[in-house]
Amino acid sequence: MDLNKFFFTERNLDRVIRFSNQMRIKDESVAAHSFHTAMYSMILADLEIAAGNKVNVEKLLRSALIHDLEESMTGDILHGFKYSDPELLKNMRKMGAEFYEKIVENLPESISGKYMDLWRDAKSEDIEGEIVEAADKIEALIYSIEEYSLGNKNFKPIIDYIMDGLAKVELGSVRYVLKNLDIPK
């Protein structure tokens, strides 16, 4: 256990830039992305709760905050590359878990297992996992809309791609958010 190492490894997320293969007007770090994903997860959860669904908000927020923590060691893996081949995706998830485990082994043993479980469940098939996964996509969508609104027309195909993925999400909260977002046509 080396708590100092954990804290300084986690802070690498400030320096890992998302969409690194795209020309960008405004960079976004994985740390900023994780904050926004947690914020949007909270909003989606509150909308689901208001609609009568049960959501474990503590689990949801913890999972959202750490869902990309392994990127403090791996960097941001390009989406198109990561999802280009099912076998590659499987191997990358396995490697991501190994890197994540190296990070959380620096936490006290009394809590490191809990952090492993939260990370594994971050995009599980329960409502909390569905919300985190949707919030992750909504965050990428909003960043892409921001880039587009700043004049970066290269982000229009990215917006369309993310919208196609979000259209398949069955959560009422996601449909509500998409209905109320100004999405470029």
Secondary structure, 3 states (H helix, E strand, C coil): CCHHHHHHHHHHHHCCECCCCCCCCCCCEHHHHHHHHHHHHHHHHHHHHHCCCCCCHHHHHHHHHHCCCCHHHHCCCCHHHHCCCHHHHHHHHHHHHHHHHHHHCCCCHHHHHHHHHHHHHCCCCCHHHHHHHHHHHHHHHHHHHHHHHCCCHHHHHHHHHHHHHHCCCCCHHHHHHHHHCCCCC
